[in-house]
Amino acid sequence: MKKQLLIIFLAAMILIPAANVQAQYRKKRPTTDIVKDGENRRQWLGNMADTSWHPTVGGLYEQVTLPEQSGKKGKKSEPIIDPAGKHKVRESAYDTVWKFTAFNAKTFYFIDYNYNNFRSLKWQRDNDRDWGNFDPVMDYLSSAGRIPMHICAIFAVNPSVTDRDLHDELVAKAQMEAVISLDYFRDILIEKQMKNKVSYKVAEVDWRYWKDEAYYTEEQPTDELIRVGLIVDFSSKKIDLLPSAAKDARAFPEIKFFPNDATIQDSYIAELDQLAEYMKQEKGLEALITGYCDNVGTEAYNTGLSRQRAIEVKKALVLRGIDEHRIEVLYKGEDDPVGDNNTLSGRMANNRVTIVIQ
C-alpha cells in the first residue's frame, strides 16, 4: 500500500508542473481561432500589421508592439511601414550589387533576395552565415565600418488576386513578416558587433509595373504574395528609396465626349499625337486612362459607356505605336463627377476621359 502511494505521489510531482507549462504555452502562443470570417477577421489582421510575434525560450510566444520610428538624435531607427501603399517603380531603375566591388553612395541597389531568410540566419550562431545574394552587402558593411545604410523590404500582391479583401489580408501579412525579418537582421548586426547605422522600411510595389516588359516575356510567380527583395542605399542623407516613376511627368488635358457617345472628336487628334510622342520619348512611363460619364441612364449602361470611352483612347494610342502594356484602363461610370449632373454644362463636363502619366 505504501509503495502504491509513493508511486502516485511521484507521478503527481511530475505531471502537475508539466500541465502548468502546457497551460502557459496554450495561453501565450498565438491562436488561430480568434481569426474569424468577415469584418472581425479583417480587423484582427489590421491590428496584426502593427504587432509581431517573436519566438522566446521554450517555443513560447510573446506579443510585441512595433515601436514608431523616432526622429530623436542618437536613438536607434526602427522599421516603419510605408503608408503610401503601392509604388510605381521598376526593377530596371535600380542597379544590381553584382556589378560592383564597392558601393556608390549616390546609387540605389536592388537585391533579388528573400528577406525572410534573415529569420533563419538569426539562429545560426556562427559568424560564417550563408547570405546568398546579400553577401556583397555584408562584406561591404564589415569592411567599410560605420557606413550608414538604408534598406527597404519590398513585396507585391500577385496581379491574379482580384478580391479586395484578400488583397488587404495579404498586405497586412506581408508587412508584419517583413518587419519581423528586419528585426532579426538588426539583431544579427548587433550580435556581430557592427557599428553601422541602419534604417528600415517596408513597402508594396505594383508587380506588373515593377517587372515592366519582363512581366509578359518571363514566367511569373504563382504565389499570391511575392517577396520581391530588398532595395539598399549607403548615403547618410534622408532619401526616398522608392521615388515616383513620374515625378516630373507632363500633364495632359481631359478628352471630352458627347452624351451617350464614345467617339473621339477630331479636335482631340492633335492632343493624342502629342501624348503618343511624349510616351515614345519617355519609355519609362505609362498612361492611366480613366473613363467617366454623366448619370443619365442605368448604372450598368453608364459603366459600360465609360469603359468604352477609355478603350477608344487606348486604341488611339496603340495605333500611334504605344505598347498596350504601357496603357492601363479604368472606368468609373457616373462616379466622381466634376460637374452638376442637374445642369447641361455639368453633364457635359462629366462625359470625359482623364489621362495621368505615371
FENVENHU-V738357 format. One record per run of one state. SS is the DSSP state (H for helix, E for strand, - for the rest). FROM is the first residue (numbers start at 0). LEN is the number of residues. If there is no record, write none. Layout:
# FENVENHU-V738357
SS | FROM | LEN
SS | FROM | LEN
This chain:
# FENVENHU-V738357
- | 0 | 1
H | 1 | 27
- | 28 | 9
H | 37 | 11
- | 48 | 2
E | 50 | 5
- | 55 | 1
H | 56 | 3
- | 59 | 1
E | 60 | 5
- | 65 | 14
E | 79 | 8
- | 87 | 3
H | 90 | 3
- | 93 | 1
E | 94 | 2
H | 96 | 3
- | 99 | 9
E | 108 | 3
- | 111 | 5
H | 116 | 5
- | 121 | 10
H | 131 | 13
- | 144 | 4
E | 148 | 9
- | 157 | 6
H | 163 | 28
- | 191 | 6
E | 197 | 8
- | 205 | 1
H | 206 | 5
- | 211 | 2
H | 213 | 4
- | 217 | 7
E | 224 | 9
- | 233 | 21
E | 254 | 2
- | 256 | 9
H | 265 | 16
- | 281 | 5
E | 286 | 5
- | 291 | 7
H | 298 | 21
- | 319 | 4
H | 323 | 3
E | 326 | 5
- | 331 | 12
H | 343 | 7
- | 350 | 1
E | 351 | 6
- | 357 | 1
